[in-house]
Amino acid sequence: MTEQEVLLTDVDIIVSQSDLEGFIIYANPIFYKISAYPKGKLIGENHNIIRHKDMPKVVFKYMWEQIEAKKEVYCFVKNKVRENGYYWVYAYVRPSLNRDGTIRNYISTRKAISKKAKNIIEPFYKHLLNIEKKYGLKESEKEFNKFMQNNCYQNQSYNDVVHSIQY
Ligand SMILES: Cc1cc2nc3c(=O)[nH]c(=O)nc-3n(C[C@H](O)[C@H](O)[C@H](O)COP(=O)(O)O)c2cc1C
């Protein structure tokens, strides 16, 4: 069965909140709508329930490293729709901290990937996935860092690079 792409409109913002291991504790109505889950059925599931097989592991490794270090992170993600299909997002993931500075939970806010970004990121993720399959995660991580550095102007952070690819 060919996979259908679900296109987010400009007003679609997908929000979810997770515990420290990525298990969903909140999902907004748009999340249910886009990913085609009945209301309530995402709670208690790990976010990897919507993981698409085309996603390179290195992207999630990078994301987790950032948020566990209490940093916010921007990244592009291809997600799975429940029965059949997928959608691309530009995601902003951040930790929410307790008063004592420990991490309380994580929040992700996602909107549509731009056409420009999709044209760059889709082939790049295919490339990363091939590298992961052939040579493993370490090599894919090198490619990921190389790509970020090649797209970096002056002292831009990785978040700045991702932002400049989206816009
Ligand atoms: C707040 C938050 C949001 C996340 N959103 C997604 C998401 O939209 N899609 C996704 O595949 N993984 C998301 N993840 C990461 C997953 O928990 C998981 O690490 C990833 O899907 C890789 O799964 P795997 O290690 O089982 O392959 C999110 C994690 C957190 C903490």
The ligand as a MOL file (V3000), in Angstrom:
LIG
                    3D

  0  0  0     0  0            999 V3000
M  V30 BEGIN CTAB
M  V30 COUNTS 31 33 0 0 0
M  V30 BEGIN ATOM
M  V30 1 C 8.5370 15.4720 24.0160 0
M  V30 2 C 8.9650 14.4170 23.0460 0
M  V30 3 C 8.3970 14.3840 21.7740 0
M  V30 4 C 8.7590 13.4030 20.8580 0
M  V30 5 N 8.1620 13.4080 19.6350 0
M  V30 6 C 8.4670 12.4370 18.7520 0
M  V30 7 C 7.8290 12.4070 17.4830 0
M  V30 8 O 7.0420 13.2790 17.1130 0
M  V30 9 N 8.1520 11.3710 16.6620 0
M  V30 10 C 9.0370 10.3980 17.0000 0
M  V30 11 O 9.2550 9.4730 16.2080 0
M  V30 12 N 9.6810 10.4190 18.1950 0
M  V30 13 C 9.4190 11.4250 19.0610 0
M  V30 14 N 10.0630 11.4490 20.2730 0
M  V30 15 C 11.1640 10.5010 20.5200 0
M  V30 16 C 10.7020 9.1130 20.9270 0
M  V30 17 O 10.4670 9.0710 22.3150 0
M  V30 18 C 11.7660 8.0570 20.5330 0
M  V30 19 O 13.0050 8.3940 21.1200 0
M  V30 20 C 11.9590 7.9330 19.0130 0
M  V30 21 O 10.7250 7.7600 18.3700 0
M  V30 22 C 12.8890 6.7980 18.6510 0
M  V30 23 O 12.3430 5.6030 19.0760 0
M  V30 24 P 13.1750 4.2550 19.1570 0
M  V30 25 O 14.3770 4.5510 20.0030 0
M  V30 26 O 12.2450 3.2650 19.7670 0
M  V30 27 O 13.5710 3.9270 17.7530 0
M  V30 28 C 9.7250 12.4200 21.2100 0
M  V30 29 C 10.3040 12.4600 22.4890 0
M  V30 30 C 9.9470 13.4460 23.3830 0
M  V30 31 C 10.5870 13.4830 24.7400 0
M  V30 END ATOM
M  V30 BEGIN BOND
M  V30 1 1 1 2
M  V30 2 1 2 3
M  V30 3 2 2 30
M  V30 4 2 3 4
M  V30 5 1 4 5
M  V30 6 1 4 28
M  V30 7 2 5 6
M  V30 8 1 6 7
M  V30 9 1 6 13
M  V30 10 2 7 8
M  V30 11 1 7 9
M  V30 12 1 9 10
M  V30 13 2 10 11
M  V30 14 1 10 12
M  V30 15 2 12 13
M  V30 16 1 13 14
M  V30 17 1 14 15
M  V30 18 1 14 28
M  V30 19 1 15 16
M  V30 20 1 16 17
M  V30 21 1 16 18
M  V30 22 1 18 19
M  V30 23 1 18 20
M  V30 24 1 20 21
M  V30 25 1 20 22
M  V30 26 1 22 23
M  V30 27 1 23 24
M  V30 28 2 24 25
M  V30 29 1 24 26
M  V30 30 1 24 27
M  V30 31 2 28 29
M  V30 32 1 29 30
M  V30 33 1 30 31
M  V30 END BOND
M  V30 END CTAB
M  END
